[in-house]
Amino acid sequence: MKKTCIVTGGSSGIGFSIMELFIKNNYQVFNLDIQPSSIGIFKQCDVTNVKQVESVIHEISNKHTVDVLVSNAGIHFSGNIENTNEEEFDRVLNINVKGAYAAVKAVLPSMKSNKAGSIILMASDQALIAKQNSFAYNMSKAALASIAKTTALDYASYNIRSNAVCPGTIETPLYHQAINNYCARSGENKDKIHQEEAELQPLGRLGQPEEVAELVLFLASDKAKFITGSLQVIDGGYTAQ
C-alpha cells in the first residue's frame, strides 16, 4: 500500500525534485501549489490562505492517512530592512511562514490519529547564519527552523517527527530568478556572478535539487526514525567556514 506525501510548492525547483523522487519510491504525492504540475496529484492552493490550505488537506486526509508533509512553498526577496517595504515584508512572511503554519497545523490531526508522521520544513542555510540584503527572507527561514523544533517537542508523544532541511545555494529557478534580479539592478554579468557563487562553496559548485530531495526522502523514511527537531544542513560546507 502506498504511503501518502503532501508537498507544498511542488511545481518547480526543489519541490518538483522531491515529488519525482517520492513517486519513484512508491509514494502517492499531492502537490499544493498555485501553478499546475506535470507529475503528482495537483491541488490548486494558495498557501497564504489558511482556510484554503485546511480545506485541501482535510479533503486529502479524509481519504488517506497523511504520512509525510514537505512544507516547501516559498519565495526569495533581497533587501535590507530599510529597503523592505511593508507589502514585501508581509508577502515573504505570509508565503514562507504562514504557509508552513497552515500546512503543519492541518496535517497534525491525521498524523496524531495514526500515531506516526514525518514533517519536513524547507528552511535554508540562512536559518543558521545571516547574509547581507536578506532581512525578510533570513527571518522567514529562521522561523521555519523554530517551527520544526517546537513541533518536534510538542508532538513527539504521537511519534510525529519534525525536522528542517537547510539547503545552501541550490541551482533552481528561484536561484536563477534571484541572480537575474541582482544583475538587472547592478548591471553585472550573469555568468560571472554564477561562477562567483559556485566558488563561494567549499565544494566548488552549487547544489542540485535532486540532492536535497534525497535528504528529504531519508528524513521521511524509517531510517531516520530517531531524528526529530533537527536542522539538516546541505550546503556544500558553506556554513562550516
N, C-alpha and C positions, 0 to 999 in steps of 0.2 A: 504494500500500500504506500502510495506516495505521501511524503510529508508536504506541508504547505508553508510557503515562504511569501511574505509580503515585502515588497521593495518600494520605497517612495523615491520618485525621481529616477526611474529605471530606463528612460527612453534614450539616454545617451551617456557617454563617458563611463565613469566607474560603475554607475548603476546598471548600465547595459551589460557590461562585462560580468557583473555579479549575476544578473539574470541568466546570461548564457551559461555560466559555469554551474549554477544551481540546477538549471534544466538538464544539462548533461549528466548531472548526478541524481537524476530521477526525482527532483522536487517539482511540485506544482507551484508555479510562481505567478503572483499577482503584481502588476505594476500600477502604482498610483501616481499619475503624472498628468500634467495639462496637455502634453503632446503625446500622440499615439506612438505605440511601439510595434516593431515588426515581429517581436517574439513575446512570449508570456501572455498572460490574460490581462488585457488592458482595462483599467478602470479610470475614466477621466476624473481627476480630483485636484482641487486647489488646496494644497496643504495648509495654507493660511486660514482656511475656512474650517474651524474646529468642528462645527456641526456636520459639514460635508465629509470630513475625514471619519468622524464617528459613524456616520450613516453607511459609508462604503465598507468600512472594516466590520461593522455589525452585520452587514449583508453577507460578507465572506465568512465570518465566524459562526453564523447561523447554520452554515452548510459544511464547514470544515474546521478542524482544530488548527489553530494557528501555532505552528511550531517555531517559526523564525520571523522576526521583524528586522529588516535592514532599513533604518531611517537614514536615507541618503540624500534626499532633496536639499538643494542648497544653491546659493548664488555667491559670487565674489564681488567685492567692492573695494576699490582703492581710495584711500584718503585719510588724512589725519583728522583729529576731532574738529578742527576749525573748518576743514573742507568737506565735512559730512553734514548735510542739512537734515532737518527732522524727517522729511519724507524718505530720504535714502536710509537713514538710521532705522526707521520703522520697517522698511521693506526688508533689509537684511535680517533684522531680529525676527520679523514675522515668518519669513520663509525658513530660515536656518534653525531658529529656536522654537518658536511657537508651533511650527510644523512637526518638529520632533516631539514636543509635548503632546500634541494631539494624537499622533500615531502611537506613541508608547502607552498613553492612557487608555486608548481604545482597544489595544490587543491584550491588555492585562486580564480582563475577565475570562477570556478563552484560555489563556495560559494558566491562570490560577485554578480554573476548573480541571484542567488536565494535569496540574501539579508538575509542569515542565514547560520550558521555553527558553529561547535564546534571543536576546535583544542586542542588536549591534548598531551603534550610532557612528555615523561618519563624521569624525571630528577632523583634526589636522595637526601637523607639527606645531601650529600656532595655538594649540591647546596647552603647549608646554613652554613655548618661547614667544617673544614678541618680534614683530617685523615692522619696519617703517611703513608709514602710509597704509596702515591696516587696522585702524581703530575699531570700526564696527565689525568687520569680519573676524578679527582676532578675538574680540569679546564673544561673538557668537560661538566660536569653536571651543573656547574655554567653558562656555555654558554647557555645551554638549558633553564635555568630559565630566562636568559636575552631575548632569542628569544620569550618565552611565553609572557613576559611583553611588549616588544616593539610591537609585533604583535597585542596584545590586544588593545593598544592605536592606532596603525595605521589603524585598520580595525573595530573599534567599530561602526563607522558610517554605516557600512554594516551589523550590527547585527551579526558579526562574533566574537565569544568568543574564547579566547586563555588562557589556564592555564597549569601549570606544576604540575605533581604529583611527590612527593619526598619521595619514599619509603626508609625505613631503611634497615635493614638486612632481606631479604626475602629468604626463602628456595626454591631456583630454581636450575636448572642445572648450571647456571652461578656461583651461590654461591658455590656449591659443587666443581666446577672446580677450583675456587679461593682457597678454603680450601685445595684441593688436591695438587695444585701447591705450596702452602705455606709449607705443610707437606713434600713434596718431597725435598724442599730446606733446611728446618730446621731440618728434622728428627723427628718432633713432632708427637704425636699420633692423628689421625683424630678425634676419638670420644671425646678425651679430649678437643681439640680445638673447636669442635662443641658445647660441653657443655659450655665452657667458653664464646662463642659468645652469647648463649642463656642467660647466667647470666648477660651479659653486658646490656641487655634490661630491663628497669624498670618493664615491664610486665612479665619478666622472661621466655620469649620464642621468637622464631623467627616468623616473619610474614609469611603468606602464600600467594601465587599468587592470590588465589580466593578473598582474602580480598582487594588486590589492584584493582582487576577487578571491584569489587563493587563500589569503589570510582570513577573509570574511567566512569562507566556506569552512575553514578549520575551526574558527570560533563557534560556528553554528553546530559543529559536529560533536559527537560523544568523546572524541579525542581531547576536547577542551573542557570536559565536564567539571574540572576543578578550577577553572579560570573564570572569575567574575570580579567586577569592579575595577578592571584593569584598563590601562591606556596602552594600546598596542601600536608602537611606532613602526612605520615602514617608510623610511625617508633616505635610504642610501647613506646613512651615517651623518646626516646634516646636523641633527640636534646633539650629537655626541661631541661636536667641536668645542 
